[in-house]
Amino acid sequence: MQELDGVSGEWRTVRRRLYDATLEEFKTDVLTNRISDILTASFKQYYLREPTASEKRAWENSLNYVKNVIEYCGLKDNRISIEYELPHCHDRIDVLLFGKDENGQANVVLVELKQWSNDAVKDCENEGNILVKYTSFVEREHPSLQVEGYHQSLEDYMYVFQPESGESRIELNSCVYCHNYSRQIDPVLYYPKFERFLVRYPVFAKEDVAELGEYLKKKLINGDGLAVFSRFVTSRVRASKKLLDHLGKMINEQQVFTLIDEQIAAYNAIMSRAKAASASGEKSVIIVSGGPGTGKSVIALEVMAELLRQGKVVEHATGSAAFTKNLRNIIGRDRKSLERKFKFFFSFTRHRENELDVLICDEAHRIRKDSNDYGVPYHLKSGAPRVDDLIRCAKLSVFFIDEFQVVRPSEIGSIDLIERAAQRFNAKVYRFELKTQFRCSGSDAYLQWLDGMLGIRETDHVILSKKDRMDFRIFSSPMEMKRAIDERNKEKKNCARIVAGFCWPWSDPRPDGSLVNDVVIGDFAMPWEKKDEFWKWATDETGMQQVGTVYTSQGFEFDYIGVIFGEDLVYDKEKMEWKSRPEKSYDEAAKRGNKEFTKHLKNVYRVLMSRAHKGCYVYFMDKGTEEYFKSRIEI
């Protein structure tokens, strides 16, 4: 969550955790059957909704096994934290234990709990992954890799694990406890191919109470848990990483971003299918779906970087001129030869079948019907379905998609479209859905609330709480909002931008190169991004004094975003529905003959209001729409 510091006036992050106690208090709460009730009450207080039945069931069942292990190994002067939220995302760690070893070294032990039985786990053809039965079997990463992601995330972001200025380090140790899983009955989790993961992040089965007890005892036996816990919860947290800031290092050197949960499973599948395609020529398609900030572009570029290091023939494509040109510009600074590997969706009409090992298609919702439209170079024009061109040219085609980011009628990219095209090529299809959210201060609640407000999908989050961490503010004037954005850019240059709905004309630069102030609201006046250099808006410092559109901001992220919510989309309070007003829009390509214009505008403002890591500042031109938003914000 976020709290406002009364002294500095700045927002500071406070990590969510649902339960903290001494081990004696924890054992009592479990023995008296109170632990699930306590966690449920805490969950409702933090998240303003009921936990799911499966979450409650996990607390009732799994924590009893934790209590038994703690009693077995005789730990006493230690502390426990349950359901601790990771930095910069909403994923939660099941259990953290705090104490010191026999040499006085401070330790934190992370324990991931699994209720899986043996018949709920199957082997998977993709390296590093398994199949786990929920309602049906789903491809997931091996639990040791899941824990590795949590472990690395804590080490990356929390200063206590990588201290500065001579401070002593807290050691972090991580493991998995599968208390219903046996080593004796087809133990998939312990197959030899997983041994290298198990060495560092061990998985303890139901027969391993003694072994897990010794593991915990070795690291925590000297107690002093309160001191270690206090250092941990007061640790400073490093700022989250931005993709384009680290792109050069990703491509040229090493993996930069720590992947979490379903991101790992998707990454493993892509790398495994790329390897298999090179060996057998078997054609595959992987579809990775996810909302804003779920790491689609991070996975896409981490995969590309690793495949390049392996010598694979891999290329990257998008439907966004701004995003692709920025990628080329950044990569070209160090490795000019790689610029040509970043292309547009229309670039593959003349490729031979399976000419590439892997084609990575980011922003796949922007795929168009074919490559015969305006803007496609004559020699690349084709009437064939564009999605067919993308699948035909590569042994493995990977599509990263968010169907709620379609903002024009010409954009037809969808999961169904890709799957039907894959069938035409007899390609095997793998699907992954990303849920863990890393933008908007890691507040999944904010994005769910935004989707609900815009009528994009029904969610449980009908009220935006002060605990939801995203610094969301409504301003009474655009000048006031601009001053706030300017202040953010003074604190950290080039960290904030202003965007708007396409409700004003877009003028050419004057003969001297200066820009026309097209976006005018009373005494507020700013130009749109420079027409002949629009792609620079998101990264060049000149963008701080220009207003961006959805077309130049889609795919990018900032610390803060200021949004001018135009009169092209308004909320009708009486009918309780959104209405588009085409006469207020200057986006001719989007509104011309578009029966879904309202739907596309809702997607536009969803994109604009989900670009920031830390804060979204909004000015509403329509006061009825402003009142609607204010009515769903906790005072």
JOLINDA-V892657 format. One record per residue. N is the residue number from 0. RES is the residue in three letters. SS is DSSP state (alpha for helix, beta for strand, coil for the rest). OMEGA is omega in whole degrees, -180 to 180 (* if undefined). BURIAL is I if it has 24 or more other C-alpha atoms within 12 Angstrom, else O. Layout:
N;RES;SS;OMEGA;BURIAL + N;RES;SS;OMEGA;BURIAL
This chain:
0;MET;coil;176;I + 1;GLN;beta;173;I + 2;GLU;beta;178;O + 3;LEU;beta;179;O + 4;ASP;coil;-176;O + 5;GLY;coil;-179;O + 6;VAL;coil;-176;O + 7;SER;coil;-176;O + 8;GLY;coil;-179;O + 9;GLU;coil;176;O + 10;TRP;beta;176;O + 11;ARG;beta;-176;I + 12;THR;beta;174;I + 13;VAL;coil;-176;I + 14;ARG;coil;176;I + 15;ARG;coil;169;I + 16;ARG;beta;-170;I + 17;LEU;beta;-175;I + 18;TYR;beta;172;I + 19;ASP;beta;179;I + 20;ALA;beta;167;I + 21;THR;beta;179;I + 22;LEU;alpha;178;I + 23;GLU;alpha;178;O + 24;GLU;alpha;179;O + 25;PHE;alpha;-179;I + 26;LYS;alpha;178;I + 27;THR;alpha;-180;O + 28;ASP;alpha;177;I + 29;VAL;alpha;-178;I + 30;LEU;alpha;-179;O + 31;THR;coil;177;O + 32;ASN;coil;-180;O + 33;ARG;coil;-169;O + 34;ILE;alpha;-180;I + 35;SER;alpha;179;I + 36;ASP;alpha;180;O + 37;ILE;alpha;-180;I + 38;LEU;alpha;179;I + 39;THR;alpha;179;I + 40;ALA;alpha;180;O + 41;SER;alpha;179;I + 42;PHE;alpha;-180;I + 43;LYS;alpha;179;O + 44;GLN;alpha;-178;O + 45;TYR;alpha;-168;I + 46;TYR;alpha;177;I + 47;LEU;coil;175;O + 48;ARG;coil;179;O + 49;GLU;coil;170;O + 50;PRO;coil;180;I + 51;THR;coil;178;O + 52;ALA;alpha;-179;O + 53;SER;alpha;177;O + 54;GLU;alpha;179;I + 55;LYS;alpha;-180;O + 56;ARG;alpha;180;O + 57;ALA;alpha;180;I + 58;TRP;alpha;-178;I + 59;GLU;alpha;-175;I + 60;ASN;alpha;-169;I + 61;SER;alpha;-175;I + 62;LEU;alpha;174;I + 63;ASN;alpha;177;I + 64;TYR;alpha;176;I + 65;VAL;alpha;178;I + 66;LYS;alpha;-179;I + 67;ASN;alpha;180;I + 68;VAL;alpha;-180;I + 69;ILE;alpha;178;I + 70;GLU;alpha;-178;I + 71;TYR;alpha;-175;O + 72;CYS;alpha;172;O + 73;GLY;coil;176;I + 74;LEU;coil;-178;I + 75;LYS;coil;-174;I + 76;ASP;coil;-178;I + 77;ASN;coil;176;I + 78;ARG;beta;-180;I + 79;ILE;beta;173;I + 80;SER;beta;-177;I + 81;ILE;beta;-180;I + 82;GLU;beta;179;I + 83;TYR;beta;-176;I + 84;GLU;beta;-179;I + 85;LEU;coil;175;I + 86;PRO;coil;171;I + 87;HIS;coil;171;I + 88;CYS;coil;-175;I + 89;HIS;coil;177;I + 90;ASP;coil;-176;I + 91;ARG;beta;174;I + 92;ILE;beta;-176;I + 93;ASP;beta;-174;I + 94;VAL;beta;169;I + 95;LEU;beta;177;I + 96;LEU;beta;-172;I + 97;PHE;beta;176;I + 98;GLY;beta;180;I + 99;LYS;beta;179;I + 100;ASP;coil;-175;I + 101;GLU;coil;177;O + 102;ASN;coil;179;O + 103;GLY;coil;178;O + 104;GLN;coil;178;I + 105;ALA;beta;-177;I + 106;ASN;beta;166;I + 107;VAL;beta;178;I + 108;VAL;beta;179;I + 109;LEU;beta;179;I + 110;VAL;beta;174;I + 111;GLU;beta;-176;I + 112;LEU;beta;178;I + 113;LYS;beta;177;I + 114;GLN;coil;-175;I + 115;TRP;coil;168;I + 116;SER;coil;-176;I + 117;ASN;alpha;-179;I + 118;ASP;alpha;178;O + 119;ALA;alpha;-178;I + 120;VAL;beta;177;I + 121;LYS;beta;176;I + 122;ASP;beta;-178;I + 123;CYS;coil;-179;I + 124;GLU;coil;-178;O + 125;ASN;coil;-174;I + 126;GLU;coil;178;I + 127;GLY;coil;-178;I + 128;ASN;beta;174;I + 129;ILE;beta;173;I + 130;LEU;beta;-177;I + 131;VAL;beta;-178;I + 132;LYS;beta;169;O + 133;TYR;coil;168;O + 134;THR;coil;172;O + 135;SER;coil;-180;O + 136;PHE;beta;-177;O + 137;VAL;beta;179;I + 138;GLU;beta;179;I + 139;ARG;beta;176;I + 140;GLU;beta;174;I + 141;HIS;coil;-176;I + 142;PRO;alpha;176;I + 143;SER;alpha;178;I + 144;LEU;alpha;175;I + 145;GLN;alpha;-180;I + 146;VAL;alpha;177;I + 147;GLU;alpha;178;I + 148;GLY;alpha;178;I + 149;TYR;alpha;-179;I + 150;HIS;alpha;-178;I + 151;GLN;alpha;178;I + 152;SER;alpha;177;I + 153;LEU;alpha;-180;I + 154;GLU;alpha;-179;I + 155;ASP;alpha;-166;I + 156;TYR;alpha;-176;I + 157;MET;beta;-174;I + 158;TYR;alpha;-177;I + 159;VAL;alpha;179;I + 160;PHE;alpha;174;I + 161;GLN;coil;-172;I + 162;PRO;coil;176;O + 163;GLU;coil;173;O + 164;SER;coil;172;O + 165;GLY;coil;178;O + 166;GLU;coil;177;O + 167;SER;coil;-176;O + 168;ARG;coil;168;I + 169;ILE;coil;178;I + 170;GLU;beta;178;I + 171;LEU;beta;179;I + 172;ASN;beta;-173;I + 173;SER;beta;-179;I + 174;CYS;beta;178;I + 175;VAL;beta;175;I + 176;TYR;beta;177;I + 177;CYS;beta;-168;I + 178;HIS;coil;176;I + 179;ASN;coil;-173;I + 180;TYR;coil;-177;I + 181;SER;coil;173;I + 182;ARG;coil;-170;O + 183;GLN;coil;-173;O + 184;ILE;coil;-179;O + 185;ASP;coil;-174;O + 186;PRO;coil;-178;I + 187;VAL;alpha;-176;I + 188;LEU;alpha;-177;I + 189;TYR;alpha;177;I + 190;TYR;coil;-178;O + 191;PRO;alpha;-178;O + 192;LYS;alpha;179;O + 193;PHE;alpha;-172;I + 194;GLU;alpha;-177;O + 195;ARG;alpha;176;O + 196;PHE;alpha;-176;I + 197;LEU;alpha;-179;I + 198;VAL;alpha;-177;O + 199;ARG;alpha;-178;O + 200;TYR;coil;-172;I + 201;PRO;coil;174;I + 202;VAL;beta;179;I + 203;PHE;beta;-180;I + 204;ALA;coil;-175;I + 205;LYS;coil;177;I + 206;GLU;coil;-168;O + 207;ASP;coil;-179;I + 208;VAL;alpha;-179;I + 209;ALA;alpha;-179;O + 210;GLU;alpha;178;O + 211;LEU;alpha;178;I + 212;GLY;alpha;178;I + 213;GLU;alpha;178;O + 214;TYR;alpha;-179;I + 215;LEU;alpha;-178;I + 216;LYS;alpha;-179;I + 217;LYS;alpha;-173;I + 218;LYS;alpha;-170;I + 219;LEU;alpha;-168;I + 220;ILE;beta;-176;I + 221;ASN;coil;171;I + 222;GLY;coil;-177;I + 223;ASP;coil;-176;I + 224;GLY;alpha;-178;I + 225;LEU;alpha;-179;I + 226;ALA;alpha;-180;I + 227;VAL;alpha;178;I + 228;PHE;alpha;-178;I + 229;SER;alpha;177;O + 230;ARG;alpha;-178;I + 231;PHE;alpha;-174;I + 232;VAL;alpha;177;I + 233;THR;coil;-179;O + 234;SER;coil;171;I + 235;ARG;coil;-179;I + 236;VAL;beta;179;I + 237;ARG;coil;179;O + 238;ALA;coil;177;O + 239;SER;coil;-177;I + 240;LYS;coil;175;I + 241;LYS;coil;-173;I + 242;LEU;coil;-173;I + 243;LEU;coil;177;I + 244;ASP;coil;-174;I + 245;HIS;coil;-174;I + 246;LEU;alpha;-179;I + 247;GLY;alpha;180;I + 248;LYS;alpha;179;O + 249;MET;alpha;-175;I + 250;ILE;alpha;-171;I + 251;ASN;alpha;-171;I + 252;GLU;coil;-167;O + 253;GLN;coil;174;O + 254;GLN;coil;-176;I + 255;VAL;coil;-174;I + 256;PHE;coil;174;I + 257;THR;coil;179;I + 258;LEU;coil;-174;I + 259;ILE;coil;171;I + 260;ASP;coil;-173;I + 261;GLU;alpha;173;I + 262;GLN;alpha;-180;I + 263;ILE;alpha;-180;I + 264;ALA;alpha;179;I + 265;ALA;alpha;179;I + 266;TYR;alpha;180;I + 267;ASN;alpha;-178;I + 268;ALA;alpha;-180;I + 269;ILE;alpha;-179;I + 270;MET;alpha;-180;I + 271;SER;alpha;179;I + 272;ARG;alpha;177;I + 273;ALA;alpha;179;I + 274;LYS;alpha;-179;I + 275;ALA;alpha;-179;O + 276;ALA;alpha;178;I + 277;SER;alpha;-177;I + 278;ALA;alpha;-172;O + 279;SER;alpha;-176;O + 280;GLY;coil;179;O + 281;GLU;coil;-176;I + 282;LYS;coil;-179;I + 283;SER;beta;174;I + 284;VAL;beta;177;I + 285;ILE;beta;179;I + 286;ILE;beta;179;I + 287;VAL;beta;-179;I + 288;SER;beta;179;I + 289;GLY;beta;-179;I + 290;GLY;coil;180;I + 291;PRO;coil;174;I + 292;GLY;coil;179;I + 293;THR;coil;172;I + 294;GLY;coil;-180;I + 295;LYS;alpha;-178;I + 296;SER;alpha;176;I + 297;VAL;alpha;179;I + 298;ILE;alpha;-179;I + 299;ALA;alpha;-175;I + 300;LEU;alpha;174;I + 301;GLU;alpha;177;I + 302;VAL;alpha;-179;I + 303;MET;alpha;-179;I + 304;ALA;alpha;-179;I + 305;GLU;alpha;179;I + 306;LEU;alpha;176;I + 307;LEU;alpha;179;I + 308;ARG;alpha;179;O + 309;GLN;coil;178;O + 310;GLY;coil;179;O + 311;LYS;coil;174;I + 312;VAL;coil;-173;I + 313;VAL;beta;176;I + 314;GLU;beta;-175;I + 315;HIS;beta;-179;I + 316;ALA;beta;172;I + 317;THR;beta;173;I + 318;GLY;coil;-176;I + 319;SER;coil;178;I + 320;ALA;alpha;-178;I + 321;ALA;alpha;-177;I + 322;PHE;alpha;-178;I + 323;THR;alpha;-179;I + 324;LYS;alpha;176;I + 325;ASN;alpha;176;I + 326;LEU;alpha;179;I + 327;ARG;alpha;-178;I + 328;ASN;alpha;-178;I + 329;ILE;alpha;-179;I + 330;ILE;alpha;-176;I + 331;GLY;alpha;179;O + 332;ARG;alpha;-176;O + 333;ASP;alpha;-175;O + 334;ARG;coil;-176;O + 335;LYS;alpha;-176;O + 336;SER;alpha;-178;O + 337;LEU;alpha;-179;I + 338;GLU;alpha;-174;I + 339;ARG;alpha;178;O + 340;LYS;alpha;178;I + 341;PHE;beta;-169;I + 342;LYS;beta;177;I + 343;PHE;beta;-178;I + 344;PHE;alpha;-178;I + 345;PHE;alpha;-172;I + 346;SER;alpha;-168;I + 347;PHE;alpha;-177;I + 348;THR;coil;-177;I + 349;ARG;coil;179;O + 350;HIS;coil;173;O + 351;ARG;coil;178;O + 352;GLU;coil;179;O + 353;ASN;coil;178;I + 354;GLU;coil;180;I + 355;LEU;beta;170;I + 356;ASP;beta;-176;I + 357;VAL;beta;171;I + 358;LEU;beta;-180;I + 359;ILE;beta;-177;I + 360;CYS;beta;179;I + 361;ASP;coil;-178;I + 362;GLU;coil;-173;I + 363;ALA;alpha;175;I + 364;HIS;alpha;-179;I + 365;ARG;alpha;176;I + 366;ILE;coil;179;I + 367;ARG;coil;-175;I + 368;LYS;coil;-179;I + 369;ASP;beta;-179;I + 370;SER;beta;-178;I + 371;ASN;coil;-174;O + 372;ASP;coil;-179;O + 373;TYR;coil;177;O + 374;GLY;coil;178;O + 375;VAL;coil;178;O + 376;PRO;coil;-173;O + 377;TYR;alpha;-175;O + 378;HIS;alpha;179;O + 379;LEU;alpha;-178;I + 380;LYS;coil;-179;O + 381;SER;beta;177;I + 382;GLY;beta;178;O + 383;ALA;beta;176;O + 384;PRO;beta;-177;I + 385;ARG;alpha;-179;I + 386;VAL;alpha;177;I + 387;ASP;alpha;178;I + 388;ASP;alpha;-177;I + 389;LEU;alpha;180;I + 390;ILE;alpha;-176;I + 391;ARG;alpha;-168;I + 392;CYS;coil;-174;I + 393;ALA;beta;174;I + 394;LYS;beta;177;I + 395;LEU;beta;174;I + 396;SER;beta;-178;I + 397;VAL;beta;-177;I + 398;PHE;beta;175;I + 399;PHE;beta;-167;I + 400;ILE;beta;170;I + 401;ASP;coil;-173;I + 402;GLU;alpha;179;I + 403;PHE;alpha;175;I + 404;GLN;alpha;174;I + 405;VAL;coil;-174;I + 406;VAL;coil;178;I + 407;ARG;coil;179;I + 408;PRO;coil;180;I + 409;SER;coil;179;I + 410;GLU;coil;-174;I + 411;ILE;coil;-178;I + 412;GLY;coil;178;I + 413;SER;coil;178;I + 414;ILE;alpha;-179;I + 415;ASP;alpha;178;O + 416;LEU;alpha;-178;I + 417;ILE;alpha;-179;I + 418;GLU;alpha;179;I + 419;ARG;alpha;177;O + 420;ALA;alpha;179;I + 421;ALA;alpha;178;I + 422;GLN;alpha;-180;O + 423;ARG;alpha;180;O + 424;PHE;coil;-177;I + 425;ASN;coil;-179;O + 426;ALA;coil;176;I + 427;LYS;beta;-175;I + 428;VAL;beta;175;I + 429;TYR;beta;-178;I + 430;ARG;beta;176;I + 431;PHE;beta;176;I + 432;GLU;beta;178;I + 433;LEU;beta;-179;I + 434;LYS;coil;-179;I + 435;THR;coil;-170;I + 436;GLN;coil;-174;I + 437;PHE;coil;178;I + 438;ARG;coil;176;I + 439;CYS;alpha;-177;I + 440;SER;alpha;-179;I + 441;GLY;alpha;-175;I + 442;SER;coil;174;I + 443;ASP;alpha;180;I + 444;ALA;alpha;179;I + 445;TYR;alpha;-178;I + 446;LEU;alpha;176;I + 447;GLN;alpha;177;I + 448;TRP;alpha;-179;I + 449;LEU;alpha;178;I + 450;ASP;alpha;178;I + 451;GLY;alpha;180;I + 452;MET;alpha;-177;I + 453;LEU;coil;179;I + 454;GLY;coil;-180;I + 455;ILE;coil;175;I + 456;ARG;coil;178;O + 457;GLU;coil;178;O + 458;THR;coil;178;O + 459;ASP;coil;-173;O + 460;HIS;coil;-178;I + 461;VAL;coil;179;I + 462;ILE;coil;175;I + 463;LEU;beta;-176;I + 464;SER;coil;174;I + 465;LYS;alpha;-180;I + 466;LYS;alpha;-174;I + 467;ASP;alpha;167;I + 468;ARG;coil;-180;I + 469;MET;coil;179;I + 470;ASP;beta;-177;I + 471;PHE;beta;-178;I + 472;ARG;beta;175;I + 473;ILE;beta;-176;I + 474;PHE;beta;-178;I + 475;SER;coil;178;O + 476;SER;coil;178;I + 477;PRO;alpha;178;I + 478;MET;alpha;178;I + 479;GLU;alpha;178;O + 480;MET;alpha;180;I + 481;LYS;alpha;178;I + 482;ARG;alpha;179;O + 483;ALA;alpha;178;I + 484;ILE;alpha;178;I + 485;ASP;alpha;178;I + 486;GLU;alpha;179;O + 487;ARG;alpha;179;I + 488;ASN;alpha;174;I + 489;LYS;alpha;179;O + 490;GLU;alpha;180;O + 491;LYS;coil;-173;O + 492;LYS;coil;171;O + 493;ASN;coil;-177;I + 494;CYS;coil;-173;I + 495;ALA;beta;-179;I + 496;ARG;beta;171;I + 497;ILE;beta;178;I + 498;VAL;beta;-179;I + 499;ALA;beta;169;I + 500;GLY;coil;-175;I + 501;PHE;coil;-173;I + 502;CYS;coil;179;I + 503;TRP;coil;177;I + 504;PRO;coil;-180;O + 505;TRP;coil;-174;I + 506;SER;coil;171;O + 507;ASP;coil;174;O + 508;PRO;coil;174;O + 509;ARG;coil;-180;O + 510;PRO;coil;180;O + 511;ASP;coil;178;O + 512;GLY;coil;180;O + 513;SER;coil;-174;O + 514;LEU;coil;179;I + 515;VAL;coil;177;I + 516;ASN;coil;-178;I + 517;ASP;coil;-175;I + 518;VAL;beta;-175;I + 519;VAL;beta;175;I + 520;ILE;beta;-176;O + 521;GLY;coil;-179;O + 522;ASP;coil;177;O + 523;PHE;beta;179;O + 524;ALA;beta;176;O + 525;MET;beta;176;I + 526;PRO;beta;166;I + 527;TRP;beta;174;I + 528;GLU;coil;-177;I + 529;LYS;coil;-169;I + 530;LYS;alpha;-177;I + 531;ASP;alpha;177;O + 532;GLU;alpha;-175;I + 533;PHE;alpha;-175;I + 534;TRP;alpha;180;I + 535;LYS;alpha;-170;I + 536;TRP;coil;-173;I + 537;ALA;coil;-173;I + 538;THR;coil;-178;I + 539;ASP;coil;-178;I + 540;GLU;alpha;177;O + 541;THR;alpha;-180;I + 542;GLY;alpha;179;I + 543;MET;alpha;-178;I + 544;GLN;alpha;177;I + 545;GLN;beta;179;I + 546;VAL;beta;179;I + 547;GLY;beta;175;I + 548;THR;coil;177;I + 549;VAL;alpha;-175;I + 550;TYR;alpha;178;I + 551;THR;alpha;-179;I + 552;SER;alpha;-178;I + 553;GLN;coil;-178;I + 554;GLY;coil;-178;I + 555;PHE;coil;180;I + 556;GLU;coil;-178;I + 557;PHE;beta;173;I + 558;ASP;beta;-179;I + 559;TYR;beta;176;I + 560;ILE;beta;173;I + 561;GLY;beta;-173;I + 562;VAL;beta;170;I + 563;ILE;beta;-178;I + 564;PHE;beta;-171;I + 565;GLY;coil;-180;I + 566;GLU;coil;176;I + 567;ASP;coil;178;I + 568;LEU;beta;-177;I + 569;VAL;beta;179;I + 570;TYR;beta;178;I + 571;ASP;beta;-174;O + 572;LYS;coil;-177;O + 573;GLU;coil;-180;O + 574;LYS;coil;-179;O + 575;MET;coil;179;O + 576;GLU;beta;177;O + 577;TRP;beta;179;I + 578;LYS;beta;174;I + 579;SER;beta;178;I + 580;ARG;coil;-175;I + 581;PRO;alpha;-179;I + 582;GLU;alpha;179;O + 583;LYS;alpha;-176;I + 584;SER;coil;174;I + 585;TYR;coil;180;I + 586;ASP;coil;-174;I + 587;GLU;alpha;-178;O + 588;ALA;alpha;-178;O + 589;ALA;alpha;-173;I + 590;LYS;alpha;-175;I + 591;ARG;coil;178;O + 592;GLY;coil;-174;O + 593;ASN;coil;179;O + 594;LYS;coil;-180;O + 595;GLU;coil;-176;O + 596;PHE;alpha;179;I + 597;THR;alpha;179;I + 598;LYS;alpha;-178;I + 599;HIS;alpha;177;I + 600;LEU;alpha;176;I + 601;LYS;alpha;176;I + 602;ASN;alpha;178;I + 603;VAL;alpha;-176;I + 604;TYR;alpha;172;I + 605;ARG;alpha;178;I + 606;VAL;alpha;-176;I + 607;LEU;alpha;-175;I + 608;MET;coil;179;I + 609;SER;coil;-179;I + 610;ARG;coil;-167;I + 611;ALA;beta;174;I + 612;HIS;beta;-168;I + 613;LYS;beta;-174;I + 614;GLY;beta;176;I + 615;CYS;beta;179;I + 616;TYR;beta;-172;I + 617;VAL;beta;168;I + 618;TYR;beta;180;I + 619;PHE;beta;176;I + 620;MET;coil;177;I + 621;ASP;coil;-173;I + 622;LYS;alpha;175;O + 623;GLY;alpha;177;O + 624;THR;alpha;177;I + 625;GLU;alpha;-180;I + 626;GLU;alpha;178;O + 627;TYR;alpha;179;I + 628;PHE;alpha;-180;I + 629;LYS;alpha;-178;I + 630;SER;coil;-179;O + 631;ARG;coil;178;O + 632;ILE;beta;179;I + 633;GLU;coil;-179;O + 634;ILE;coil;*;O
